[in-house]
Amino acid sequence: MADSDFTARIQGGGLLTAEILYWRPDCPSLLQTFAFQSIDRAPEFPRLHAFLDHWRREIHAMIHSIRIAHADWVGPAEVRVHDGEFRLN
């Protein structure tokens, strides 16, 4: 049985990272942050929309802004060779 995230990646999904800035009702002068990561398909982002629907129904906090990053390429990590020497002690 294949992992559901792997299956979603093969079907065109990519890693979505969303940074959500929000205010809680008990401290409206403090802007807080929450990070959400999931495998999702651009540009519809169905998992992000499902999470935000849950947020609106269940969480008593007002969203200020959402910043997203999405990587949809499936392949090996990129390696670049540079001339130089790095020493770790």
Backbone as CSV, one residue per row, in Angstrom:
resi,resn,N_x,N_y,N_z,CA_x,CA_y,CA_z,C_x,C_y,C_z
1,MET,0.839,-1.174,0.000,0.000,0.000,0.000,0.887,1.242,0.000
2,ALA,0.613,2.172,-0.875,1.402,3.394,-1.011,0.955,4.432,0.019
3,ASP,1.907,5.228,0.466,1.622,6.329,1.370,0.755,7.360,0.652
4,SER,-0.231,7.915,1.341,-1.147,8.856,0.683,-0.434,10.128,0.221
5,ASP,0.565,10.597,0.985,1.311,11.781,0.555,2.128,11.487,-0.700
6,PHE,2.727,10.283,-0.767,3.488,9.914,-1.954,2.565,9.832,-3.164
7,THR,1.402,9.228,-2.984,0.424,9.137,-4.070,0.004,10.528,-4.530
8,ALA,-0.214,11.434,-3.587,-0.591,12.808,-3.933,0.532,13.500,-4.701
9,ARG,1.799,13.228,-4.350,2.927,13.831,-5.068,2.976,13.332,-6.504
10,ILE,2.759,12.036,-6.697,2.787,11.460,-8.039,1.644,12.013,-8.888
11,GLN,0.517,12.324,-8.264,-0.641,12.842,-8.992,-0.588,14.358,-9.177
12,GLY,0.556,14.974,-8.908,0.715,16.394,-9.197,0.757,17.291,-7.979
13,GLY,0.710,16.728,-6.795,0.770,17.547,-5.582,2.191,17.952,-5.273
14,GLY,2.333,18.952,-4.459,3.640,19.426,-4.038,3.575,19.893,-2.601
15,LEU,4.726,20.119,-2.013,4.783,20.553,-0.626,4.302,21.992,-0.513
16,LEU,3.267,22.187,0.269,2.710,23.516,0.528,3.078,23.916,1.946
17,THR,3.627,25.088,2.105,3.883,25.664,3.418,3.110,26.964,3.492
18,ALA,2.257,27.085,4.507,1.468,28.303,4.689,1.810,28.906,6.046
19,GLU,2.157,30.180,6.034,2.378,30.927,7.277,1.136,31.780,7.509
20,ILE,0.452,31.532,8.615,-0.788,32.220,8.928,-0.539,33.175,10.092
21,LEU,-0.788,34.451,9.866,-0.713,35.441,10.937,-2.129,35.702,11.422
22,TYR,-2.315,35.726,12.746,-3.664,35.835,13.292,-3.661,36.549,14.640
23,TRP,-4.849,37.019,15.024,-5.088,37.613,16.338,-6.009,36.692,17.120
24,ARG,-5.712,36.509,18.394,-6.624,35.789,19.282,-7.513,36.802,19.989
25,PRO,-8.764,36.435,20.292,-9.665,37.394,20.933,-9.220,37.824,22.325
26,ASP,-8.485,36.975,23.045,-8.052,37.327,24.398,-6.854,38.270,24.416
27,CYS,-6.183,38.446,23.278,-5.032,39.353,23.206,-4.989,39.988,21.815
28,PRO,-5.905,40.919,21.522,-6.019,41.458,20.165,-4.850,42.336,19.723
29,SER,-3.990,42.762,20.628,-2.866,43.599,20.224,-1.621,42.785,19.862
30,LEU,-1.693,41.461,20.013,-0.552,40.596,19.728,-0.824,39.782,18.469
31,LEU,0.008,39.966,17.457,-0.108,39.217,16.212,0.708,37.928,16.354
32,GLN,0.065,36.782,16.145,0.719,35.490,16.323,0.845,34.776,14.982
33,THR,1.679,33.743,14.941,1.920,33.026,13.690,1.709,31.531,13.875
34,PHE,1.288,30.884,12.788,1.081,29.438,12.762,1.564,28.944,11.413
35,ALA,2.326,27.845,11.406,2.819,27.268,10.157,2.055,25.980,9.865
36,PHE,1.606,25.845,8.623,0.854,24.678,8.177,1.563,24.087,6.972
37,GLN,1.829,22.776,6.995,2.448,22.112,5.854,1.616,20.914,5.452
38,SER,1.509,20.711,4.142,0.756,19.596,3.601,1.171,19.387,2.153
39,ILE,0.855,18.222,1.620,1.009,17.979,0.191,-0.292,18.433,-0.455
40,ASP,-0.206,19.363,-1.403,-1.402,19.957,-1.991,-1.160,20.250,-3.468
41,ARG,-2.245,20.437,-4.213,-2.158,20.696,-5.654,-2.418,22.177,-5.938
42,ALA,-1.485,22.785,-6.665,-1.659,24.176,-7.083,-2.455,24.183,-8.377
43,PRO,-3.189,25.185,-8.701,-3.466,26.390,-7.925,-4.736,26.281,-7.072
44,GLU,-5.395,25.105,-7.049,-6.650,24.982,-6.299,-6.425,24.897,-4.791
45,PHE,-5.370,24.214,-4.354,-5.037,24.008,-2.947,-6.219,23.491,-2.125
46,PRO,-6.757,22.311,-2.451,-7.927,21.808,-1.725,-7.663,21.525,-0.246
47,ARG,-6.471,21.023,0.104,-6.188,20.760,1.525,-6.068,22.048,2.319
48,LEU,-5.469,23.073,1.721,-5.372,24.364,2.411,-6.763,24.953,2.625
49,HIS,-7.618,24.876,1.613,-8.983,25.391,1.763,-9.755,24.620,2.830
50,ALA,-9.565,23.298,2.890,-10.233,22.497,3.925,-9.736,22.906,5.309
51,PHE,-8.420,23.136,5.449,-7.880,23.573,6.736,-8.427,24.944,7.120
52,LEU,-8.480,25.873,6.169,-8.992,27.217,6.476,-10.483,27.185,6.800
53,ASP,-11.250,26.301,6.167,-12.661,26.131,6.540,-12.778,25.631,7.969
54,HIS,-11.930,24.680,8.350,-11.907,24.199,9.733,-11.544,25.339,10.684
55,TRP,-10.556,26.143,10.302,-10.124,27.273,11.138,-11.302,28.216,11.379
56,ARG,-12.014,28.569,10.321,-13.128,29.523,10.448,-14.248,28.983,11.324
57,ARG,-14.481,27.645,11.272,-15.553,27.042,12.059,-15.162,26.813,13.515
58,GLU,-13.923,26.354,13.765,-13.560,25.824,15.079,-12.603,26.674,15.902
59,ILE,-11.839,27.542,15.272,-10.811,28.292,15.996,-11.260,29.735,16.148
60,HIS,-11.198,30.218,17.366,-11.655,31.582,17.664,-10.487,32.556,17.546
61,ALA,-10.036,32.743,16.323,-8.947,33.665,16.039,-9.173,34.251,14.653
62,MET,-8.905,35.547,14.533,-9.124,36.229,13.261,-7.820,36.235,12.454
63,ILE,-7.896,35.747,11.214,-6.718,35.682,10.357,-6.380,37.072,9.828
64,HIS,-5.127,37.453,9.974,-4.633,38.725,9.446,-4.152,38.543,8.009
65,SER,-3.294,37.522,7.775,-2.764,37.279,6.434,-2.242,35.853,6.341
66,ILE,-2.117,35.390,5.098,-1.587,34.057,4.824,-0.546,34.192,3.724
67,ARG,0.627,33.628,3.963,1.689,33.619,2.956,1.988,32.159,2.639
68,ILE,1.979,31.812,1.351,2.194,30.416,0.985,3.416,30.277,0.095
69,ALA,4.027,29.080,0.192,5.112,28.666,-0.695,4.769,27.254,-1.136
70,HIS,5.029,26.947,-2.411,4.650,25.649,-2.951,5.757,25.132,-3.846
71,ALA,6.169,23.886,-3.624,7.177,23.226,-4.463,6.528,21.992,-5.058
72,ASP,6.393,21.954,-6.374,5.660,20.857,-6.995,6.520,19.918,-7.826
73,TRP,7.814,20.059,-7.783,8.681,19.220,-8.593,9.087,17.991,-7.808
74,VAL,8.894,16.805,-8.380,9.297,15.558,-7.744,10.614,15.128,-8.368
75,GLY,11.638,15.017,-7.564,12.940,14.610,-8.072,13.982,14.658,-6.975
76,PRO,15.222,14.337,-7.294,16.274,14.349,-6.283,16.607,15.778,-5.858
77,ALA,17.160,15.894,-4.684,17.566,17.208,-4.188,18.664,17.779,-5.080
78,GLU,18.652,19.073,-5.234,19.632,19.727,-6.087,20.945,19.893,-5.327
79,VAL,22.034,19.551,-5.994,23.359,19.680,-5.401,24.198,20.552,-6.321
80,ARG,24.826,21.557,-5.737,25.723,22.424,-6.498,27.123,22.299,-5.911
81,VAL,28.093,22.141,-6.781,29.475,22.038,-6.339,30.107,23.421,-6.433
82,HIS,30.699,23.862,-5.344,31.366,25.161,-5.291,32.812,24.941,-4.864
83,ASP,33.672,25.786,-5.386,35.056,25.739,-4.934,35.131,26.412,-3.580
84,GLY,35.805,25.781,-2.660,35.952,26.381,-1.349,36.230,25.313,-0.310
85,GLU,36.572,25.774,0.868,36.873,24.878,1.958,36.085,25.329,3.173
86,PHE,35.431,24.385,3.807,34.632,24.682,4.993,35.163,23.838,6.146
87,ARG,35.443,24.471,7.255,35.977,23.764,8.424,34.973,23.837,9.560
88,LEU,34.699,22.696,10.127,33.833,22.629,11.300,34.646,22.152,12.488
89,ASN,34.536,22.825,13.591,35.275,22.411,14.798,34.350,21.679,15.709
